[in-house]
Amino acid sequence: QVQLVESGGGLVQPGGSLRLSCVASGFALDLYAMRWSRQGPGKERETVATIFSDGRTLIEDSVSGRFDASRDTEENTVYLEMNRLKTEDTAVYYCSRLRGNYWGRGTQVTVSS
């Protein structure tokens, strides 16, 4: 069955970097569009990045220039590279498969000094 497992979150100081991973199983990444989303405390869930089935990526304006998304089809894993983190980036980060609306459980990212 379809499974998505995120990892790589943690506590980081403002200005720091983190790399999140999402291991997909039950399907091949190169056939589906994937998405990174986040939900901060007291905020609605928002899209951060989309990775299309052809490998193109779309980074949302709110994190453009600081975040990047990629995938490794051999490892069947998608990544979210986050740089110059700000306190407002604190959130639970989720990966999802758009078709079928499958979601992982998320990984917590806390940006704090």
ChimeraX commands (.cxc) that place a marker at each C-alpha (Angstrom):
marker #1 position 0.00,0.00,0.00 radius 0.5
marker #1 position 1.00,3.64,-0.32 radius 0.5
marker #1 position 3.16,4.89,2.54 radius 0.5
marker #1 position 4.97,8.17,3.05 radius 0.5
marker #1 position 7.41,8.59,5.92 radius 0.5
marker #1 position 9.01,11.95,6.64 radius 0.5
marker #1 position 12.17,12.48,8.64 radius 0.5
marker #1 position 14.86,15.07,9.24 radius 0.5
marker #1 position 13.02,17.56,11.38 radius 0.5
marker #1 position 14.36,18.97,14.60 radius 0.5
marker #1 position 15.38,22.07,16.48 radius 0.5
marker #1 position 17.53,24.56,14.61 radius 0.5
marker #1 position 18.63,28.12,15.26 radius 0.5
marker #1 position 17.48,30.98,13.04 radius 0.5
marker #1 position 19.66,31.13,9.96 radius 0.5
marker #1 position 20.33,27.41,10.06 radius 0.5
marker #1 position 19.52,24.67,7.60 radius 0.5
marker #1 position 17.70,21.36,7.58 radius 0.5
marker #1 position 17.07,18.72,4.98 radius 0.5
marker #1 position 13.82,16.81,5.20 radius 0.5
marker #1 position 13.31,13.43,3.56 radius 0.5
marker #1 position 10.16,11.60,2.60 radius 0.5
marker #1 position 10.51,7.95,1.70 radius 0.5
marker #1 position 7.70,6.71,-0.51 radius 0.5
marker #1 position 6.65,3.09,-0.82 radius 0.5
marker #1 position 3.92,1.32,-2.72 radius 0.5
marker #1 position 4.37,3.38,-5.86 radius 0.5
marker #1 position 7.05,4.88,-8.12 radius 0.5
marker #1 position 7.80,8.57,-7.62 radius 0.5
marker #1 position 8.36,9.27,-11.30 radius 0.5
marker #1 position 4.70,8.56,-12.01 radius 0.5
marker #1 position 3.20,10.99,-9.52 radius 0.5
marker #1 position 3.36,14.59,-8.42 radius 0.5
marker #1 position 4.42,15.09,-4.81 radius 0.5
marker #1 position 4.01,18.02,-2.47 radius 0.5
marker #1 position 5.61,19.40,0.65 radius 0.5
marker #1 position 3.24,21.28,2.95 radius 0.5
marker #1 position 3.49,22.69,6.44 radius 0.5
marker #1 position 1.25,23.69,9.28 radius 0.5
marker #1 position 2.53,26.12,11.86 radius 0.5
marker #1 position 1.04,26.63,15.32 radius 0.5
marker #1 position -2.33,28.33,14.97 radius 0.5
marker #1 position -2.00,28.48,11.20 radius 0.5
marker #1 position -3.66,26.75,8.29 radius 0.5
marker #1 position -1.78,24.16,6.32 radius 0.5
marker #1 position 0.07,25.67,3.37 radius 0.5
marker #1 position 1.87,24.32,0.35 radius 0.5
marker #1 position 5.62,24.79,0.34 radius 0.5
marker #1 position 6.79,22.99,-2.78 radius 0.5
marker #1 position 5.52,20.72,-5.54 radius 0.5
marker #1 position 7.55,18.15,-7.43 radius 0.5
marker #1 position 5.87,17.14,-10.64 radius 0.5
marker #1 position 6.07,13.67,-12.15 radius 0.5
marker #1 position 8.54,14.90,-14.78 radius 0.5
marker #1 position 10.85,16.19,-12.06 radius 0.5
marker #1 position 10.08,19.88,-12.37 radius 0.5
marker #1 position 9.68,21.71,-9.09 radius 0.5
marker #1 position 7.57,24.67,-8.02 radius 0.5
marker #1 position 8.58,26.50,-4.87 radius 0.5
marker #1 position 6.00,28.77,-3.26 radius 0.5
marker #1 position 6.82,32.45,-3.06 radius 0.5
marker #1 position 6.80,32.41,0.74 radius 0.5
marker #1 position 9.96,30.28,0.80 radius 0.5
marker #1 position 11.41,30.90,-2.64 radius 0.5
marker #1 position 15.13,31.52,-2.55 radius 0.5
marker #1 position 15.53,29.67,0.75 radius 0.5
marker #1 position 13.91,26.28,0.16 radius 0.5
marker #1 position 14.45,23.77,-2.60 radius 0.5
marker #1 position 12.76,20.47,-3.40 radius 0.5
marker #1 position 14.17,17.46,-5.18 radius 0.5
marker #1 position 13.73,13.74,-5.58 radius 0.5
marker #1 position 15.77,10.61,-6.01 radius 0.5
marker #1 position 13.82,8.12,-8.05 radius 0.5
marker #1 position 16.26,5.31,-7.27 radius 0.5
marker #1 position 15.76,5.84,-3.56 radius 0.5
marker #1 position 12.07,6.70,-4.13 radius 0.5
marker #1 position 12.57,9.65,-1.84 radius 0.5
marker #1 position 11.68,13.33,-2.05 radius 0.5
marker #1 position 13.62,15.99,-0.23 radius 0.5
marker #1 position 13.07,19.49,1.06 radius 0.5
marker #1 position 16.23,21.51,1.54 radius 0.5
marker #1 position 15.60,24.43,3.88 radius 0.5
marker #1 position 18.16,27.20,4.30 radius 0.5
marker #1 position 18.27,30.48,6.19 radius 0.5
marker #1 position 15.49,29.27,8.40 radius 0.5
marker #1 position 13.33,31.77,10.24 radius 0.5
marker #1 position 11.25,31.40,13.39 radius 0.5
marker #1 position 8.13,31.62,11.25 radius 0.5
marker #1 position 9.20,28.43,9.46 radius 0.5
marker #1 position 8.37,26.52,12.64 radius 0.5
marker #1 position 5.76,23.95,11.64 radius 0.5
marker #1 position 5.00,20.32,11.10 radius 0.5
marker #1 position 6.12,19.49,7.57 radius 0.5
marker #1 position 4.26,16.91,5.53 radius 0.5
marker #1 position 4.82,15.23,2.23 radius 0.5
marker #1 position 1.90,14.05,0.18 radius 0.5
marker #1 position 1.05,12.41,-3.10 radius 0.5
marker #1 position -1.42,14.55,-4.96 radius 0.5
marker #1 position -3.26,11.75,-6.72 radius 0.5
marker #1 position -5.21,9.88,-4.14 radius 0.5
marker #1 position -4.42,12.49,-1.46 radius 0.5
marker #1 position -1.97,10.35,0.50 radius 0.5
marker #1 position -0.15,12.02,3.38 radius 0.5
marker #1 position 2.67,11.18,5.73 radius 0.5
marker #1 position 2.49,11.80,9.47 radius 0.5
marker #1 position 4.80,14.77,9.28 radius 0.5
marker #1 position 8.03,15.85,10.91 radius 0.5
marker #1 position 8.36,18.74,13.35 radius 0.5
marker #1 position 10.67,21.62,12.52 radius 0.5
marker #1 position 11.30,24.15,15.25 radius 0.5
marker #1 position 13.34,27.25,14.55 radius 0.5
marker #1 position 14.35,28.92,17.78 radius 0.5
marker #1 position 17.34,30.44,19.50 radius 0.5
marker link #1:1,2 radius 0.2
marker link #1:2,3 radius 0.2
marker link #1:3,4 radius 0.2
marker link #1:4,5 radius 0.2
marker link #1:5,6 radius 0.2
marker link #1:6,7 radius 0.2
marker link #1:7,8 radius 0.2
marker link #1:8,9 radius 0.2
marker link #1:9,10 radius 0.2
marker link #1:10,11 radius 0.2
marker link #1:11,12 radius 0.2
marker link #1:12,13 radius 0.2
marker link #1:13,14 radius 0.2
marker link #1:14,15 radius 0.2
marker link #1:15,16 radius 0.2
marker link #1:16,17 radius 0.2
marker link #1:17,18 radius 0.2
marker link #1:18,19 radius 0.2
marker link #1:19,20 radius 0.2
marker link #1:20,21 radius 0.2
marker link #1:21,22 radius 0.2
marker link #1:22,23 radius 0.2
marker link #1:23,24 radius 0.2
marker link #1:24,25 radius 0.2
marker link #1:25,26 radius 0.2
marker link #1:26,27 radius 0.2
marker link #1:27,28 radius 0.2
marker link #1:28,29 radius 0.2
marker link #1:29,30 radius 0.2
marker link #1:30,31 radius 0.2
marker link #1:31,32 radius 0.2
marker link #1:32,33 radius 0.2
marker link #1:33,34 radius 0.2
marker link #1:34,35 radius 0.2
marker link #1:35,36 radius 0.2
marker link #1:36,37 radius 0.2
marker link #1:37,38 radius 0.2
marker link #1:38,39 radius 0.2
marker link #1:39,40 radius 0.2
marker link #1:40,41 radius 0.2
marker link #1:41,42 radius 0.2
marker link #1:42,43 radius 0.2
marker link #1:43,44 radius 0.2
marker link #1:44,45 radius 0.2
marker link #1:45,46 radius 0.2
marker link #1:46,47 radius 0.2
marker link #1:47,48 radius 0.2
marker link #1:48,49 radius 0.2
marker link #1:49,50 radius 0.2
marker link #1:50,51 radius 0.2
marker link #1:51,52 radius 0.2
marker link #1:52,53 radius 0.2
marker link #1:53,54 radius 0.2
marker link #1:54,55 radius 0.2
marker link #1:55,56 radius 0.2
marker link #1:56,57 radius 0.2
marker link #1:57,58 radius 0.2
marker link #1:58,59 radius 0.2
marker link #1:59,60 radius 0.2
marker link #1:60,61 radius 0.2
marker link #1:61,62 radius 0.2
marker link #1:62,63 radius 0.2
marker link #1:63,64 radius 0.2
marker link #1:64,65 radius 0.2
marker link #1:65,66 radius 0.2
marker link #1:66,67 radius 0.2
marker link #1:67,68 radius 0.2
marker link #1:68,69 radius 0.2
marker link #1:69,70 radius 0.2
marker link #1:70,71 radius 0.2
marker link #1:71,72 radius 0.2
marker link #1:72,73 radius 0.2
marker link #1:73,74 radius 0.2
marker link #1:74,75 radius 0.2
marker link #1:75,76 radius 0.2
marker link #1:76,77 radius 0.2
marker link #1:77,78 radius 0.2
marker link #1:78,79 radius 0.2
marker link #1:79,80 radius 0.2
marker link #1:80,81 radius 0.2
marker link #1:81,82 radius 0.2
marker link #1:82,83 radius 0.2
marker link #1:83,84 radius 0.2
marker link #1:84,85 radius 0.2
marker link #1:85,86 radius 0.2
marker link #1:86,87 radius 0.2
marker link #1:87,88 radius 0.2
marker link #1:88,89 radius 0.2
marker link #1:89,90 radius 0.2
marker link #1:90,91 radius 0.2
marker link #1:91,92 radius 0.2
marker link #1:92,93 radius 0.2
marker link #1:93,94 radius 0.2
marker link #1:94,95 radius 0.2
marker link #1:95,96 radius 0.2
marker link #1:96,97 radius 0.2
marker link #1:97,98 radius 0.2
marker link #1:98,99 radius 0.2
marker link #1:99,100 radius 0.2
marker link #1:100,101 radius 0.2
marker link #1:101,102 radius 0.2
marker link #1:102,103 radius 0.2
marker link #1:103,104 radius 0.2
marker link #1:104,105 radius 0.2
marker link #1:105,106 radius 0.2
marker link #1:106,107 radius 0.2
marker link #1:107,108 radius 0.2
marker link #1:108,109 radius 0.2
marker link #1:109,110 radius 0.2
marker link #1:110,111 radius 0.2
marker link #1:111,112 radius 0.2
marker link #1:112,113 radius 0.2
view
